[in-house]
Amino acid sequence: MAEIRVMLGNVSRQRASVIANQRNFPEPVAVLAMGKVWRRSDVEAWIRKHRPESTTS
């Protein structure tokens, strides 16, 4: 989730969680004890489509 926060333009932890729980956000590839894990390319594609103003540093 920390990486997703940065990819979304350094949003808060709470805001990143809200975004990641949207129905149109990519499904995680794994759910571990530490949390959900997403494929970077899936998240980058989602950001390009839904939040083009965000950067993917």
PDBQT receptor file of N, H, CA, C and O in Angstrom, charges set to zero:
ATOM      1  N   MET A   1       0.822  -1.194   0.000  1.00  0.00    +0.000 N 
ATOM      2  CA  MET A   1       0.000   0.000   0.000  1.00  0.00    +0.000 C 
ATOM      3  C   MET A   1       0.867   1.259   0.000  1.00  0.00    +0.000 C 
ATOM      4  O   MET A   1       0.483   2.271  -0.586  1.00  0.00    +0.000 OA
ATOM      5  N   ALA A   2       2.017   1.209   0.642  1.00  0.00    +0.000 N 
ATOM      6  H   ALA A   2       2.330   0.387   1.118  1.00  0.00    +0.000 HD
ATOM      7  CA  ALA A   2       2.896   2.385   0.678  1.00  0.00    +0.000 C 
ATOM      8  C   ALA A   2       3.305   2.796  -0.733  1.00  0.00    +0.000 C 
ATOM      9  O   ALA A   2       3.345   3.987  -1.043  1.00  0.00    +0.000 OA
ATOM     10  N   GLU A   3       3.606   1.833  -1.580  1.00  0.00    +0.000 N 
ATOM     11  H   GLU A   3       3.573   0.866  -1.328  1.00  0.00    +0.000 HD
ATOM     12  CA  GLU A   3       4.000   2.138  -2.953  1.00  0.00    +0.000 C 
ATOM     13  C   GLU A   3       2.827   2.726  -3.735  1.00  0.00    +0.000 C 
ATOM     14  O   GLU A   3       3.008   3.634  -4.546  1.00  0.00    +0.000 OA
ATOM     15  N   ILE A   4       1.636   2.210  -3.492  1.00  0.00    +0.000 N 
ATOM     16  H   ILE A   4       1.489   1.472  -2.833  1.00  0.00    +0.000 HD
ATOM     17  CA  ILE A   4       0.451   2.731  -4.179  1.00  0.00    +0.000 C 
ATOM     18  C   ILE A   4       0.200   4.175  -3.755  1.00  0.00    +0.000 C 
ATOM     19  O   ILE A   4      -0.172   5.005  -4.584  1.00  0.00    +0.000 OA
ATOM     20  N   ARG A   5       0.399   4.482  -2.474  1.00  0.00    +0.000 N 
ATOM     21  H   ARG A   5       0.702   3.807  -1.801  1.00  0.00    +0.000 HD
ATOM     22  CA  ARG A   5       0.255   5.862  -1.999  1.00  0.00    +0.000 C 
ATOM     23  C   ARG A   5       1.154   6.795  -2.797  1.00  0.00    +0.000 C 
ATOM     24  O   ARG A   5       0.721   7.865  -3.225  1.00  0.00    +0.000 OA
ATOM     25  N   VAL A   6       2.398   6.393  -2.995  1.00  0.00    +0.000 N 
ATOM     26  H   VAL A   6       2.750   5.524  -2.648  1.00  0.00    +0.000 HD
ATOM     27  CA  VAL A   6       3.347   7.218  -3.753  1.00  0.00    +0.000 C 
ATOM     28  C   VAL A   6       2.894   7.332  -5.208  1.00  0.00    +0.000 C 
ATOM     29  O   VAL A   6       2.915   8.418  -5.787  1.00  0.00    +0.000 OA
ATOM     30  N   MET A   7       2.488   6.215  -5.791  1.00  0.00    +0.000 N 
ATOM     31  H   MET A   7       2.471   5.333  -5.321  1.00  0.00    +0.000 HD
ATOM     32  CA  MET A   7       2.049   6.217  -7.191  1.00  0.00    +0.000 C 
ATOM     33  C   MET A   7       0.837   7.129  -7.407  1.00  0.00    +0.000 C 
ATOM     34  O   MET A   7       0.656   7.679  -8.493  1.00  0.00    +0.000 OA
ATOM     35  N   LEU A   8       0.016   7.286  -6.378  1.00  0.00    +0.000 N 
ATOM     36  H   LEU A   8       0.163   6.839  -5.496  1.00  0.00    +0.000 HD
ATOM     37  CA  LEU A   8      -1.168   8.139  -6.458  1.00  0.00    +0.000 C 
ATOM     38  C   LEU A   8      -0.862   9.593  -6.129  1.00  0.00    +0.000 C 
ATOM     39  O   LEU A   8      -1.775  10.412  -6.019  1.00  0.00    +0.000 OA
ATOM     40  N   GLY A   9       0.393   9.910  -5.975  1.00  0.00    +0.000 N 
ATOM     41  H   GLY A   9       1.134   9.245  -6.065  1.00  0.00    +0.000 HD
ATOM     42  CA  GLY A   9       0.772  11.295  -5.714  1.00  0.00    +0.000 C 
ATOM     43  C   GLY A   9       0.894  11.621  -4.247  1.00  0.00    +0.000 C 
ATOM     44  O   GLY A   9       0.580  12.733  -3.822  1.00  0.00    +0.000 OA
ATOM     45  N   ASN A  10       1.354  10.647  -3.461  1.00  0.00    +0.000 N 
ATOM     46  H   ASN A  10       1.609   9.744  -3.806  1.00  0.00    +0.000 HD
ATOM     47  CA  ASN A  10       1.557  10.823  -2.018  1.00  0.00    +0.000 C 
ATOM     48  C   ASN A  10       0.268  11.156  -1.267  1.00  0.00    +0.000 C 
ATOM     49  O   ASN A  10       0.244  12.047  -0.418  1.00  0.00    +0.000 OA
ATOM     50  N   VAL A  11      -0.801  10.430  -1.592  1.00  0.00    +0.000 N 
ATOM     51  H   VAL A  11      -0.781   9.706  -2.282  1.00  0.00    +0.000 HD
ATOM     52  CA  VAL A  11      -2.054  10.599  -0.859  1.00  0.00    +0.000 C 
ATOM     53  C   VAL A  11      -1.909   9.979   0.524  1.00  0.00    +0.000 C 
ATOM     54  O   VAL A  11      -0.959   9.243   0.790  1.00  0.00    +0.000 OA
ATOM     55  N   SER A  12      -2.851  10.279   1.390  1.00  0.00    +0.000 N 
ATOM     56  H   SER A  12      -3.623  10.877   1.174  1.00  0.00    +0.000 HD
ATOM     57  CA  SER A  12      -2.815   9.722   2.739  1.00  0.00    +0.000 C 
ATOM     58  C   SER A  12      -3.071   8.217   2.695  1.00  0.00    +0.000 C 
ATOM     59  O   SER A  12      -3.578   7.690   1.704  1.00  0.00    +0.000 OA
ATOM     60  N   ARG A  13      -2.716   7.543   3.771  1.00  0.00    +0.000 N 
ATOM     61  H   ARG A  13      -2.304   7.971   4.575  1.00  0.00    +0.000 HD
ATOM     62  CA  ARG A  13      -2.948   6.098   3.883  1.00  0.00    +0.000 C 
ATOM     63  C   ARG A  13      -4.443   5.797   3.770  1.00  0.00    +0.000 C 
ATOM     64  O   ARG A  13      -4.849   4.842   3.106  1.00  0.00    +0.000 OA
ATOM     65  N   GLN A  14      -5.244   6.620   4.423  1.00  0.00    +0.000 N 
ATOM     66  H   GLN A  14      -4.914   7.395   4.962  1.00  0.00    +0.000 HD
ATOM     67  CA  GLN A  14      -6.697   6.435   4.395  1.00  0.00    +0.000 C 
ATOM     68  C   GLN A  14      -7.237   6.615   2.976  1.00  0.00    +0.000 C 
ATOM     69  O   GLN A  14      -8.058   5.819   2.520  1.00  0.00    +0.000 OA
ATOM     70  N   ARG A  15      -6.779   7.657   2.276  1.00  0.00    +0.000 N 
ATOM     71  H   ARG A  15      -6.112   8.304   2.647  1.00  0.00    +0.000 HD
ATOM     72  CA  ARG A  15      -7.255   7.905   0.896  1.00  0.00    +0.000 C 
ATOM     73  C   ARG A  15      -6.835   6.767  -0.024  1.00  0.00    +0.000 C 
ATOM     74  O   ARG A  15      -7.623   6.338  -0.866  1.00  0.00    +0.000 OA
ATOM     75  N   ALA A  16      -5.620   6.271   0.118  1.00  0.00    +0.000 N 
ATOM     76  H   ALA A  16      -4.980   6.619   0.803  1.00  0.00    +0.000 HD
ATOM     77  CA  ALA A  16      -5.156   5.151  -0.710  1.00  0.00    +0.000 C 
ATOM     78  C   ALA A  16      -6.024   3.918  -0.477  1.00  0.00    +0.000 C 
ATOM     79  O   ALA A  16      -6.343   3.198  -1.422  1.00  0.00    +0.000 OA
ATOM     80  N   SER A  17      -6.407   3.673   0.767  1.00  0.00    +0.000 N 
ATOM     81  H   SER A  17      -6.149   4.259   1.536  1.00  0.00    +0.000 HD
ATOM     82  CA  SER A  17      -7.273   2.531   1.073  1.00  0.00    +0.000 C 
ATOM     83  C   SER A  17      -8.641   2.691   0.433  1.00  0.00    +0.000 C 
ATOM     84  O   SER A  17      -9.191   1.734  -0.113  1.00  0.00    +0.000 OA
ATOM     85  N   VAL A  18      -9.193   3.897   0.498  1.00  0.00    +0.000 N 
ATOM     86  H   VAL A  18      -8.746   4.674   0.941  1.00  0.00    +0.000 HD
ATOM     87  CA  VAL A  18     -10.492   4.153  -0.132  1.00  0.00    +0.000 C 
ATOM     88  C   VAL A  18     -10.402   3.889  -1.629  1.00  0.00    +0.000 C 
ATOM     89  O   VAL A  18     -11.282   3.242  -2.198  1.00  0.00    +0.000 OA
ATOM     90  N   ILE A  19      -9.355   4.380  -2.267  1.00  0.00    +0.000 N 
ATOM     91  H   ILE A  19      -8.641   4.905  -1.805  1.00  0.00    +0.000 HD
ATOM     92  CA  ILE A  19      -9.181   4.183  -3.715  1.00  0.00    +0.000 C 
ATOM     93  C   ILE A  19      -9.019   2.704  -4.032  1.00  0.00    +0.000 C 
ATOM     94  O   ILE A  19      -9.651   2.201  -4.961  1.00  0.00    +0.000 OA
ATOM     95  N   ALA A  20      -8.182   2.000  -3.275  1.00  0.00    +0.000 N 
ATOM     96  H   ALA A  20      -7.669   2.409  -2.521  1.00  0.00    +0.000 HD
ATOM     97  CA  ALA A  20      -7.913   0.583  -3.539  1.00  0.00    +0.000 C 
ATOM     98  C   ALA A  20      -9.143  -0.288  -3.318  1.00  0.00    +0.000 C 
ATOM     99  O   ALA A  20      -9.212  -1.398  -3.845  1.00  0.00    +0.000 OA
ATOM    100  N   ASN A  21     -10.114   0.195  -2.549  1.00  0.00    +0.000 N 
ATOM    101  H   ASN A  21     -10.058   1.097  -2.121  1.00  0.00    +0.000 HD
ATOM    102  CA  ASN A  21     -11.325  -0.573  -2.305  1.00  0.00    +0.000 C 
ATOM    103  C   ASN A  21     -12.454  -0.263  -3.291  1.00  0.00    +0.000 C 
ATOM    104  O   ASN A  21     -13.546  -0.819  -3.180  1.00  0.00    +0.000 OA
ATOM    105  N   GLN A  22     -12.192   0.618  -4.249  1.00  0.00    +0.000 N 
ATOM    106  H   GLN A  22     -11.305   1.070  -4.339  1.00  0.00    +0.000 HD
ATOM    107  CA  GLN A  22     -13.197   0.895  -5.272  1.00  0.00    +0.000 C 
ATOM    108  C   GLN A  22     -13.387  -0.347  -6.140  1.00  0.00    +0.000 C 
ATOM    109  O   GLN A  22     -12.450  -1.112  -6.368  1.00  0.00    +0.000 OA
ATOM    110  N   ARG A  23     -14.608  -0.531  -6.618  1.00  0.00    +0.000 N 
ATOM    111  H   ARG A  23     -15.369   0.091  -6.433  1.00  0.00    +0.000 HD
ATOM    112  CA  ARG A  23     -14.902  -1.720  -7.436  1.00  0.00    +0.000 C 
ATOM    113  C   ARG A  23     -14.063  -1.788  -8.702  1.00  0.00    +0.000 C 
ATOM    114  O   ARG A  23     -13.741  -2.880  -9.170  1.00  0.00    +0.000 OA
ATOM    115  N   ASN A  24     -13.705  -0.639  -9.263  1.00  0.00    +0.000 N 
ATOM    116  H   ASN A  24     -13.966   0.248  -8.882  1.00  0.00    +0.000 HD
ATOM    117  CA  ASN A  24     -12.967  -0.656 -10.529  1.00  0.00    +0.000 C 
ATOM    118  C   ASN A  24     -11.453  -0.725 -10.351  1.00  0.00    +0.000 C 
ATOM    119  O   ASN A  24     -10.719  -0.763 -11.339  1.00  0.00    +0.000 OA
ATOM    120  N   PHE A  25     -10.972  -0.743  -9.098  1.00  0.00    +0.000 N 
ATOM    121  H   PHE A  25     -11.568  -0.713  -8.296  1.00  0.00    +0.000 HD
ATOM    122  CA  PHE A  25      -9.535  -0.855  -8.857  1.00  0.00    +0.000 C 
ATOM    123  C   PHE A  25      -9.112  -2.299  -9.126  1.00  0.00    +0.000 C 
ATOM    124  O   PHE A  25      -9.886  -3.220  -8.862  1.00  0.00    +0.000 OA
ATOM    125  N   PRO A  26      -7.907  -2.515  -9.645  1.00  0.00    +0.000 N 
ATOM    126  CA  PRO A  26      -7.467  -3.891  -9.947  1.00  0.00    +0.000 C 
ATOM    127  C   PRO A  26      -7.548  -4.816  -8.732  1.00  0.00    +0.000 C 
ATOM    128  O   PRO A  26      -7.338  -4.392  -7.596  1.00  0.00    +0.000 OA
ATOM    129  N   GLU A  27      -7.849  -6.057  -8.989  1.00  0.00    +0.000 N 
ATOM    130  H   GLU A  27      -8.019  -6.401  -9.912  1.00  0.00    +0.000 HD
ATOM    131  CA  GLU A  27      -7.852  -7.068  -7.931  1.00  0.00    +0.000 C 
ATOM    132  C   GLU A  27      -6.413  -7.335  -7.492  1.00  0.00    +0.000 C 
ATOM    133  O   GLU A  27      -5.513  -7.362  -8.331  1.00  0.00    +0.000 OA
ATOM    134  N   PRO A  28      -6.185  -7.530  -6.211  1.00  0.00    +0.000 N 
ATOM    135  CA  PRO A  28      -4.832  -7.879  -5.774  1.00  0.00    +0.000 C 
ATOM    136  C   PRO A  28      -4.450  -9.265  -6.290  1.00  0.00    +0.000 C 
ATOM    137  O   PRO A  28      -5.310 -10.128  -6.465  1.00  0.00    +0.000 OA
ATOM    138  N   VAL A  29      -3.163  -9.469  -6.532  1.00  0.00    +0.000 N 
ATOM    139  H   VAL A  29      -2.464  -8.768  -6.390  1.00  0.00    +0.000 HD
ATOM    140  CA  VAL A  29      -2.694 -10.784  -6.984  1.00  0.00    +0.000 C 
ATOM    141  C   VAL A  29      -2.485 -11.719  -5.808  1.00  0.00    +0.000 C 
ATOM    142  O   VAL A  29      -2.399 -12.934  -5.985  1.00  0.00    +0.000 OA
ATOM    143  N   ALA A  30      -2.401 -11.156  -4.596  1.00  0.00    +0.000 N 
ATOM    144  H   ALA A  30      -2.470 -10.169  -4.452  1.00  0.00    +0.000 HD
ATOM    145  CA  ALA A  30      -2.249 -11.970  -3.388  1.00  0.00    +0.000 C 
ATOM    146  C   ALA A  30      -2.732 -11.166  -2.187  1.00  0.00    +0.000 C 
ATOM    147  O   ALA A  30      -2.692  -9.935  -2.181  1.00  0.00    +0.000 OA
ATOM    148  N   VAL A  31      -3.186 -11.889  -1.180  1.00  0.00    +0.000 N 
ATOM    149  H   VAL A  31      -3.219 -12.888  -1.186  1.00  0.00    +0.000 HD
ATOM    150  CA  VAL A  31      -3.537 -11.274   0.094  1.00  0.00    +0.000 C 
ATOM    151  C   VAL A  31      -2.697 -11.985   1.143  1.00  0.00    +0.000 C 
ATOM    152  O   VAL A  31      -2.908 -13.162   1.434  1.00  0.00    +0.000 OA
ATOM    153  N   LEU A  32      -1.745 -11.257   1.702  1.00  0.00    +0.000 N 
ATOM    154  H   LEU A  32      -1.573 -10.301   1.465  1.00  0.00    +0.000 HD
ATOM    155  CA  LEU A  32      -0.808 -11.800   2.674  1.00  0.00    +0.000 C 
ATOM    156  C   LEU A  32      -1.143 -11.269   4.069  1.00  0.00    +0.000 C 
ATOM    157  O   LEU A  32      -1.994 -10.392   4.217  1.00  0.00    +0.000 OA
ATOM    158  N   ALA A  33      -0.486 -11.790   5.062  1.00  0.00    +0.000 N 
ATOM    159  H   ALA A  33       0.205 -12.503   4.941  1.00  0.00    +0.000 HD
ATOM    160  CA  ALA A  33      -0.691 -11.303   6.426  1.00  0.00    +0.000 C 
ATOM    161  C   ALA A  33      -0.384  -9.808   6.516  1.00  0.00    +0.000 C 
ATOM    162  O   ALA A  33      -1.030  -9.094   7.283  1.00  0.00    +0.000 OA
ATOM    163  N   MET A  34       0.592  -9.327   5.742  1.00  0.00    +0.000 N 
ATOM    164  H   MET A  34       1.117  -9.908   5.119  1.00  0.00    +0.000 HD
ATOM    165  CA  MET A  34       0.954  -7.910   5.763  1.00  0.00    +0.000 C 
ATOM    166  C   MET A  34      -0.006  -7.043   4.962  1.00  0.00    +0.000 C 
ATOM    167  O   MET A  34       0.028  -5.818   5.076  1.00  0.00    +0.000 OA
ATOM    168  N   GLY A  35      -0.858  -7.658   4.158  1.00  0.00    +0.000 N 
ATOM    169  H   GLY A  35      -0.886  -8.653   4.066  1.00  0.00    +0.000 HD
ATOM    170  CA  GLY A  35      -1.827  -6.902   3.376  1.00  0.00    +0.000 C 
ATOM    171  C   GLY A  35      -1.929  -7.405   1.947  1.00  0.00    +0.000 C 
ATOM    172  O   GLY A  35      -1.378  -8.446   1.588  1.00  0.00    +0.000 OA
ATOM    173  N   LYS A  36      -2.644  -6.640   1.151  1.00  0.00    +0.000 N 
ATOM    174  H   LYS A  36      -3.092  -5.795   1.443  1.00  0.00    +0.000 HD
ATOM    175  CA  LYS A  36      -2.864  -7.002  -0.249  1.00  0.00    +0.000 C 
ATOM    176  C   LYS A  36      -1.640  -6.634  -1.088  1.00  0.00    +0.000 C 
ATOM    177  O   LYS A  36      -0.895  -5.710  -0.764  1.00  0.00    +0.000 OA
ATOM    178  N   VAL A  37      -1.457  -7.386  -2.173  1.00  0.00    +0.000 N 
ATOM    179  H   VAL A  37      -2.062  -8.137  -2.436  1.00  0.00    +0.000 HD
ATOM    180  CA  VAL A  37      -0.340  -7.145  -3.093  1.00  0.00    +0.000 C 
ATOM    181  C   VAL A  37      -0.919  -7.020  -4.502  1.00  0.00    +0.000 C 
ATOM    182  O   VAL A  37      -1.677  -7.878  -4.956  1.00  0.00    +0.000 OA
ATOM    183  N   TRP A  38      -0.548  -5.937  -5.183  1.00  0.00    +0.000 N 
ATOM    184  H   TRP A  38       0.067  -5.240  -4.815  1.00  0.00    +0.000 HD
ATOM    185  CA  TRP A  38      -1.011  -5.713  -6.544  1.00  0.00    +0.000 C 
ATOM    186  C   TRP A  38       0.154  -5.785  -7.512  1.00  0.00    +0.000 C 
ATOM    187  O   TRP A  38       1.305  -5.551  -7.141  1.00  0.00    +0.000 OA
ATOM    188  N   ARG A  39      -0.157  -6.108  -8.745  1.00  0.00    +0.000 N 
ATOM    189  H   ARG A  39      -1.091  -6.298  -9.046  1.00  0.00    +0.000 HD
ATOM    190  CA  ARG A  39       0.831  -6.063  -9.825  1.00  0.00    +0.000 C 
ATOM    191  C   ARG A  39       1.009  -4.593 -10.209  1.00  0.00    +0.000 C 
ATOM    192  O   ARG A  39       0.035  -3.902 -10.506  1.00  0.00    +0.000 OA
ATOM    193  N   ARG A  40       2.253  -4.119 -10.201  1.00  0.00    +0.000 N 
ATOM    194  H   ARG A  40       3.045  -4.680  -9.960  1.00  0.00    +0.000 HD
ATOM    195  CA  ARG A  40       2.552  -2.713 -10.511  1.00  0.00    +0.000 C 
ATOM    196  C   ARG A  40       1.940  -2.284 -11.832  1.00  0.00    +0.000 C 
ATOM    197  O   ARG A  40       1.364  -1.200 -11.926  1.00  0.00    +0.000 OA
ATOM    198  N   SER A  41       2.057  -3.117 -12.847  1.00  0.00    +0.000 N 
ATOM    199  H   SER A  41       2.525  -3.998 -12.770  1.00  0.00    +0.000 HD
ATOM    200  CA  SER A  41       1.538  -2.750 -14.174  1.00  0.00    +0.000 C 
ATOM    201  C   SER A  41       0.028  -2.554 -14.150  1.00  0.00    +0.000 C 
ATOM    202  O   SER A  41      -0.489  -1.692 -14.860  1.00  0.00    +0.000 OA
ATOM    203  N   ASP A  42      -0.691  -3.340 -13.344  1.00  0.00    +0.000 N 
ATOM    204  H   ASP A  42      -0.270  -4.040 -12.767  1.00  0.00    +0.000 HD
ATOM    205  CA  ASP A  42      -2.148  -3.179 -13.225  1.00  0.00    +0.000 C 
ATOM    206  C   ASP A  42      -2.497  -1.842 -12.589  1.00  0.00    +0.000 C 
ATOM    207  O   ASP A  42      -3.404  -1.145 -13.044  1.00  0.00    +0.000 OA
ATOM    208  N   VAL A  43      -1.768  -1.491 -11.533  1.00  0.00    +0.000 N 
ATOM    209  H   VAL A  43      -1.031  -2.057 -11.164  1.00  0.00    +0.000 HD
ATOM    210  CA  VAL A  43      -2.029  -0.229 -10.840  1.00  0.00    +0.000 C 
ATOM    211  C   VAL A  43      -1.661   0.951 -11.734  1.00  0.00    +0.000 C 
ATOM    212  O   VAL A  43      -2.400   1.935 -11.785  1.00  0.00    +0.000 OA
ATOM    213  N   GLU A  44      -0.540   0.872 -12.436  1.00  0.00    +0.000 N 
ATOM    214  H   GLU A  44       0.060   0.072 -12.395  1.00  0.00    +0.000 HD
ATOM    215  CA  GLU A  44      -0.140   1.949 -13.341  1.00  0.00    +0.000 C 
ATOM    216  C   GLU A  44      -1.171   2.158 -14.435  1.00  0.00    +0.000 C 
ATOM    217  O   GLU A  44      -1.493   3.299 -14.766  1.00  0.00    +0.000 OA
ATOM    218  N   ALA A  45      -1.702   1.070 -15.010  1.00  0.00    +0.000 N 
ATOM    219  H   ALA A  45      -1.441   0.143 -14.742  1.00  0.00    +0.000 HD
ATOM    220  CA  ALA A  45      -2.735   1.175 -16.048  1.00  0.00    +0.000 C 
ATOM    221  C   ALA A  45      -3.994   1.816 -15.477  1.00  0.00    +0.000 C 
ATOM    222  O   ALA A  45      -4.623   2.644 -16.137  1.00  0.00    +0.000 OA
ATOM    223  N   TRP A  46      -4.368   1.439 -14.252  1.00  0.00    +0.000 N 
ATOM    224  H   TRP A  46      -3.858   0.767 -13.716  1.00  0.00    +0.000 HD
ATOM    225  CA  TRP A  46      -5.547   2.015 -13.618  1.00  0.00    +0.000 C 
ATOM    226  C   TRP A  46      -5.351   3.520 -13.405  1.00  0.00    +0.000 C 
ATOM    227  O   TRP A  46      -6.260   4.308 -13.666  1.00  0.00    +0.000 OA
ATOM    228  N   ILE A  47      -4.181   3.911 -12.939  1.00  0.00    +0.000 N 
ATOM    229  H   ILE A  47      -3.442   3.271 -12.727  1.00  0.00    +0.000 HD
ATOM    230  CA  ILE A  47      -3.901   5.326 -12.701  1.00  0.00    +0.000 C 
ATOM    231  C   ILE A  47      -3.961   6.112 -14.006  1.00  0.00    +0.000 C 
ATOM    232  O   ILE A  47      -4.543   7.196 -14.048  1.00  0.00    +0.000 OA
ATOM    233  N   ARG A  48      -3.367   5.577 -15.068  1.00  0.00    +0.000 N 
ATOM    234  H   ARG A  48      -2.895   4.696 -15.033  1.00  0.00    +0.000 HD
ATOM    235  CA  ARG A  48      -3.410   6.276 -16.366  1.00  0.00    +0.000 C 
ATOM    236  C   ARG A  48      -4.846   6.504 -16.821  1.00  0.00    +0.000 C 
ATOM    237  O   ARG A  48      -5.153   7.547 -17.398  1.00  0.00    +0.000 OA
ATOM    238  N   LYS A  49      -5.720   5.549 -16.570  1.00  0.00    +0.000 N 
ATOM    239  H   LYS A  49      -5.471   4.702 -16.100  1.00  0.00    +0.000 HD
ATOM    240  CA  LYS A  49      -7.112   5.648 -17.017  1.00  0.00    +0.000 C 
ATOM    241  C   LYS A  49      -7.964   6.502 -16.089  1.00  0.00    +0.000 C 
ATOM    242  O   LYS A  49      -8.765   7.309 -16.562  1.00  0.00    +0.000 OA
ATOM    243  N   HIS A  50      -7.807   6.343 -14.786  1.00  0.00    +0.000 N 
ATOM    244  H   HIS A  50      -7.156   5.688 -14.402  1.00  0.00    +0.000 HD
ATOM    245  CA  HIS A  50      -8.724   6.955 -13.843  1.00  0.00    +0.000 C 
ATOM    246  C   HIS A  50      -8.180   8.182 -13.117  1.00  0.00    +0.000 C 
ATOM    247  O   HIS A  50      -8.957   8.976 -12.589  1.00  0.00    +0.000 OA
ATOM    248  N   ARG A  51      -6.854   8.350 -13.083  1.00  0.00    +0.000 N 
ATOM    249  H   ARG A  51      -6.223   7.705 -13.512  1.00  0.00    +0.000 HD
ATOM    250  CA  ARG A  51      -6.249   9.492 -12.385  1.00  0.00    +0.000 C 
ATOM    251  C   ARG A  51      -5.052   9.999 -13.174  1.00  0.00    +0.000 C 
ATOM    252  O   ARG A  51      -3.925   9.969 -12.678  1.00  0.00    +0.000 OA
ATOM    253  N   PRO A  52      -5.282  10.463 -14.392  1.00  0.00    +0.000 N 
ATOM    254  CA  PRO A  52      -4.149  10.865 -15.242  1.00  0.00    +0.000 C 
ATOM    255  C   PRO A  52      -3.311  11.996 -14.661  1.00  0.00    +0.000 C 
ATOM    256  O   PRO A  52      -2.173  12.195 -15.087  1.00  0.00    +0.000 OA
ATOM    257  N   GLU A  53      -3.850  12.745 -13.695  1.00  0.00    +0.000 N 
ATOM    258  H   GLU A  53      -4.774  12.584 -13.349  1.00  0.00    +0.000 HD
ATOM    259  CA  GLU A  53      -3.084  13.831 -13.085  1.00  0.00    +0.000 C 
ATOM    260  C   GLU A  53      -2.049  13.313 -12.088  1.00  0.00    +0.000 C 
ATOM    261  O   GLU A  53      -1.148  14.053 -11.694  1.00  0.00    +0.000 OA
ATOM    262  N   SER A  54      -2.170  12.049 -11.676  1.00  0.00    +0.000 N 
ATOM    263  H   SER A  54      -2.902  11.448 -11.995  1.00  0.00    +0.000 HD
ATOM    264  CA  SER A  54      -1.203  11.449 -10.743  1.00  0.00    +0.000 C 
ATOM    265  C   SER A  54       0.043  11.004 -11.492  1.00  0.00    +0.000 C 
ATOM    266  O   SER A  54      -0.006  10.690 -12.681  1.00  0.00    +0.000 OA
ATOM    267  N   THR A  55       1.160  10.984 -10.772  1.00  0.00    +0.000 N 
ATOM    268  H   THR A  55       1.199  11.240  -9.806  1.00  0.00    +0.000 HD
ATOM    269  CA  THR A  55       2.402  10.529 -11.381  1.00  0.00    +0.000 C 
ATOM    270  C   THR A  55       2.717   9.127 -10.906  1.00  0.00    +0.000 C 
ATOM    271  O   THR A  55       2.267   8.716  -9.837  1.00  0.00    +0.000 OA
ATOM    272  N   THR A  56       3.489   8.388 -11.692  1.00  0.00    +0.000 N 
ATOM    273  H   THR A  56       3.854   8.722 -12.561  1.00  0.00    +0.000 HD
ATOM    274  CA  THR A  56       3.880   7.031 -11.344  1.00  0.00    +0.000 C 
ATOM    275  C   THR A  56       5.394   6.950 -11.245  1.00  0.00    +0.000 C 
ATOM    276  O   THR A  56       6.030   6.170 -11.953  1.00  0.00    +0.000 OA
ATOM    277  N   SER A  57       5.964   7.756 -10.366  1.00  0.00    +0.000 N 
ATOM    278  H   SER A  57       5.447   8.390  -9.791  1.00  0.00    +0.000 HD
ATOM    279  CA  SER A  57       7.419   7.811 -10.186  1.00  0.00    +0.000 C 
ATOM    280  C   SER A  57       7.966   6.462  -9.802  1.00  0.00    +0.000 C 
ATOM    281  O   SER A  57       9.173   6.317  -9.609  1.00  0.00    +0.000 OA
TER     282      SER A  57
